[in-house]
Amino acid sequence: QRAVQERYHSFDELLNRRAAYTRTISLALELTHGTVPVRYELEFRQGGTLKENCRQGRTNAIREVIWTRASVRHILRGPPIRDPDSLALAYVTKTGATGAKALLDFIRGAVFLRLSPTVLARSEPLTRSPRAPTLDETGAGVVALLRALNSTQRQRVAQKIASVVGWVEDIVVLQDAARGYYATEERMKARGGARKFPVPAWMLSEGTRRLTALYALLARSPRPSLLVVEEIENGLDPWTLQSLFQDLREAADEGVQVIVTTHSPFLLDHVSDINDILHARREAGETSYAPITTYDEVVRYEGVVMPGAMYASDYFKP
């Protein structure tokens, strides 16, 4: 309920057409922790009814880690959770349920971004709450994120930005009481010769602000378990977009699960494996996702027509 009140006006705004009939939202997540399969299910009904279940293991070794009885959630070797606004999953850390703990760590390490250049330019608190996300979806918290990096990590961010926009020598966080802002340090001509000057966030281009947030996330340890970026191309020229996309591919090869949305045919042409491209369609109040290789026109012209040209020519349709 608290999440709904912080982000939306009412529960109805979260319901798509199908869910509106039952006034219910349900979610199921599956992963394999080592060799142990884990399945987590969550159901939330308007009015506050919350059901939660988590099982791990296979066949006769399946264990219920979380189960719901009469709207009360129970945890393996833990107290019952009666609060309808708290998830039992948050309390599995002391139960020995390693699969469920791995799922919890994955969720806590996920970052979802629809970066706002305006937010990224603001003065902010220098520290973040322990329960706050590493970076808010709009980019709020980037000052605390940069401040938490060590000098080597910040230098890595500066080098990445310099590789695409040039002349950035360092990233610094400048403090003003309990708040602060970040700035790039660039060498400029001055009386007596060239020297470094700070360029505050609000004077940087929108693309540079977005790059700063993304490269700070990749420089941080640990990195996000899942990084989702909406419209990755916003504010970036084609060369910068290509460079950032390559860095995200390398992060994916090193263990970060990366999902980006795009309207850019140019970017699609730089996806090395066409099987990595999903087409998102919204129809009659529902959103569906399909690999583009399920479309006849894509299969017919694969290897002949680039994915970006297929997208621009409307090949992505059942």
Number of C-alpha atoms within 10 A of each C-alpha: 14 9 9 13 10 9 10 12 10 13 17 14 11 16 18 16 12 13 16 13 9 11 17 20 18 13 10 12 11 14 17 14 16 9 10 14 16 23 19 19 16 16 14 17 15 15 11 12 14 24 22 23 20 23 20 24 17 12 7 6 9 13 15 16 26 26 19 17 10 8 16 17 23 21 21 17 13 14 11 16 17 14 13 17 13 14 15 26 21 12 18 21 14 11 14 12 19 18 24 27 19 18 20 16 14 14 13 17 16 19 20 20 19 16 24 16 21 14 16 25 24 20 21 21 19 22 17 18 10 7 7 10 16 24 23 15 17 16 24 24 26 31 30 22 18 27 20 17 17 12 14 10 19 22 18 18 27 24 19 21 24 17 12 18 14 12 16 22 18 21 26 20 20 17 15 12 8 9 16 18 24 27 22 24 19 18 15 12 10 10 6 6 8 11 12 15 15 19 16 19 22 18 12 14 14 19 17 22 26 23 23 23 23 21 22 25 22 19 20 18 10 9 19 23 17 19 22 18 19 16 15 22 23 18 17 17 11 13 11 19 20 17 14 21 18 14 15 21 16 12 17 16 11 10 12 18 16 18 16 16 15 14 15 16 15 17 17 20 17 15 17 10 9 18 11 12 19 16 16 13 12 9 7 8 10 12 10 10 11 15 14 24 18 15 15 14 16 22 12 11 13 14 10 8 12 18 25 19 14 19 19 12 9 11 18 22 14 9
